Amino acid sequence: MDEPGGGEAGRRAVRIPTAFGLTDRIRAEAVRFARDVRGSTAMEYALLGGMIFLVAVGSIRYYVSRVSVVYGDITAAVTQGN
């Protein structure tokens, strides 16, 4: 019994990948991606920016911890002066 819509005309061949074919394709895409050098400069800048950000955050946290001690000393001195 034919399906409605006119039989085989207009149908696309659907290829279902097997496990072996899928792993070969993934391997080929991984090799292609590893050899591709486009965008490497952008990636280097992104890594550099990330490192600068981490150093800045670490420095700010260190600075805040040191300054809070100084402000604590100032607050104690002003409180004792009153």
C-alpha positions as CSV (number, residue, x, y, z in Angstrom):
1,M,0.0,0.0,0.0
2,D,1.4,3.4,-1.0
3,E,1.7,6.3,1.3
4,P,-0.3,9.4,0.4
5,G,1.7,11.9,-1.5
6,G,2.7,10.2,-4.7
7,G,4.9,7.3,-4.0
8,E,8.7,7.6,-4.4
9,A,8.7,10.9,-6.3
10,G,10.3,13.7,-4.3
11,R,11.7,11.6,-1.5
12,R,15.2,12.2,-0.3
13,A,17.5,9.3,0.4
14,V,18.0,9.4,4.2
15,R,21.3,8.0,5.2
16,I,21.5,6.8,8.8
17,P,25.1,6.8,10.0
18,T,26.4,3.7,11.5
19,A,28.6,3.8,14.6
20,F,31.7,3.1,12.5
21,G,30.9,5.8,9.9
22,L,30.1,8.3,12.7
23,T,33.4,7.7,14.5
24,D,35.3,8.1,11.3
25,R,33.5,11.4,10.6
26,I,34.2,12.7,14.2
27,R,37.8,11.7,13.9
28,A,38.1,13.5,10.5
29,E,36.5,16.6,11.9
30,A,38.8,16.6,14.9
31,V,41.9,16.3,12.7
32,R,40.5,19.1,10.4
33,F,39.9,21.3,13.5
34,A,43.3,20.6,14.9
35,R,45.0,21.6,11.6
36,D,42.9,24.7,11.1
37,V,44.9,27.8,12.1
38,R,42.2,30.4,11.4
39,G,41.1,32.2,14.5
40,S,44.2,31.3,16.4
41,T,45.2,34.9,16.9
42,A,41.7,35.6,18.4
43,M,42.2,32.6,20.7
44,E,45.6,33.8,21.8
45,Y,44.1,37.3,22.6
46,A,41.3,35.7,24.5
47,L,43.7,33.6,26.6
48,L,45.9,36.6,27.2
49,G,42.8,38.7,28.2
50,G,41.7,36.0,30.6
51,M,45.1,35.8,32.3
52,I,45.2,39.6,32.6
53,F,41.7,39.5,34.2
54,L,42.8,36.8,36.7
55,V,45.8,38.8,37.7
56,A,43.8,42.0,38.1
57,V,41.1,40.2,40.2
58,G,43.8,38.7,42.4
59,S,45.6,42.0,42.8
60,I,42.4,43.8,43.7
61,R,41.4,41.2,46.3
62,Y,44.9,41.5,47.8
63,Y,44.7,45.3,47.8
64,V,41.3,45.3,49.4
65,S,42.4,43.0,52.2
66,R,45.4,45.2,52.9
67,V,43.5,48.5,52.7
68,S,40.7,47.2,55.0
69,V,43.4,46.6,57.7
70,V,44.6,50.2,57.3
71,Y,41.0,51.6,57.4
72,G,40.4,49.4,60.5
73,D,43.4,51.0,62.2
74,I,42.2,54.5,61.2
75,T,38.8,53.8,62.6
76,A,40.2,52.5,65.9
77,A,42.4,55.6,66.2
78,V,39.5,58.0,65.5
79,T,37.2,56.1,67.9
80,Q,39.8,56.3,70.7
81,G,40.4,60.0,70.0
82,N,36.7,60.9,70.7
